């Protein structure tokens, strides 16, 4: 309850809340002065300055409004892998961050996706609504392939008010990630990227002749696992992760990568705060 999420591009919300915007209005914290114009409210004229300078100046105040925060949680088949499953870890993190937003009277929405939008919890505010979010996660349907661009396109088409959009996924999309994130950027959302992976994915303990099966498409490939093959795999995985990191750095997008072996308390209370996402 003492934390809040940091948004670089704060969008104006429809309700008063605890988050300062650059919009001036009926807040209580002084922001600036401007010259009085016909039709302005007399109540905001600084009469003390008028007495000293013989000028009609209007006091402006920072208005505090709610932020719309969207948690986009990947529920494709690849998120079922791991121990604990990557999806369970993603849901715990999303639920914790949802509570941070609700406690600050921000408007929070949950969207599950795979190759499409599979479920949606409508925008809500107030701490008591966390139980509805937990129920939504409990009933979320797992399955399907991954097409992040198609899912983001559908999400943007269904969402009228931009805000902070947090994608929680393993980002295992054969089409790549750039188009999906660009769709959010071009629609004036502020993306945030959290890549979740299982330790066994980073360092698989495999050897010998095996048949690998794609958990989303069912495609099979017979391979002979050797130390050299494992090193090539690790190098390819590291290169993909570095591409995601470089892309996010280029466009000033907050990005984190975490193993499911990292406790979610550690992730939320230390890593996110160190990275400037939570304060």
C-alpha positions, 0 to 999 in steps of 0.5 A: 500500500506504500508503493505506486507505479511510475508512469512516464507519460501520464494520461488524463483519467476520468476520476480524481485520485492520488496521482499528479498529472501535468494538467492544471485544474481543481487540485490543491497543490500550486503549479503556476500563474497565468494571465487572467482571461475573460470567463476565468473563475474569479475564485482563482485570482491572486488578489494579493499579487493584484494589490502589489503588481496591479495585474490580474493573475490566475493561480493554477493547481496540479490536478490529481487523476487516476491512471489506467493500468492494463496487465496483459498476461500471456496464457498460451501453452508455453506459459504452462511449462516450468515448476512453478509454471510460468503462468502461475508466477506471472499471475502472482506478479500481476495480482501484486502489482494490481493491488499497488494500483488499486491502493492508489485509486488507479483504474486497473484492468486484466487482459489474458491473451494467446493468439487473441484476447481470451479474457478481460476483467473490466477496469476497476478501482478500489482495494476491495476489487482485488478479490475480483481480480483473483477470481478472474485469474482463478478462472483464466483459460490456458491454451493456444499458440502465441501471436502477440501482434494479433492479440495487441491489435485486438486489445487496442481496438477494444480499449478506448482510454490509453494508459500503462500497459504491462505485458507479462510473457515469456515472449516466445513468439516466432513472429517476434515482439517488435510489432506487438509492442509498436502497436501499443506505442502507436496507440499512445499506450506506455508499454512495460515489458516483463519477460518470465522464464524457467531456469530449465529453459535457460540451462536445459539438462538434456543429452542424447537422441531426443524428439522435441515437441513444440508445445503450442504447434505440436511440431516434432523434431528429432535431434541429437543433443550434445554439449556443442548443441546446448552451447549454441542453444544458450547463445541463441536464447541469450541473443534473443533476450538481448534483442528484446532488451536493446529494443526496449532501451532504444524506445525508453521502455521499462523492461525486466527479465526474471526467472521463476526461481526469483521469489515474487516478493524479491521481484516486486519489493526490490528489483522493480523499485531498483529499476524505477518502476515502483516507488 
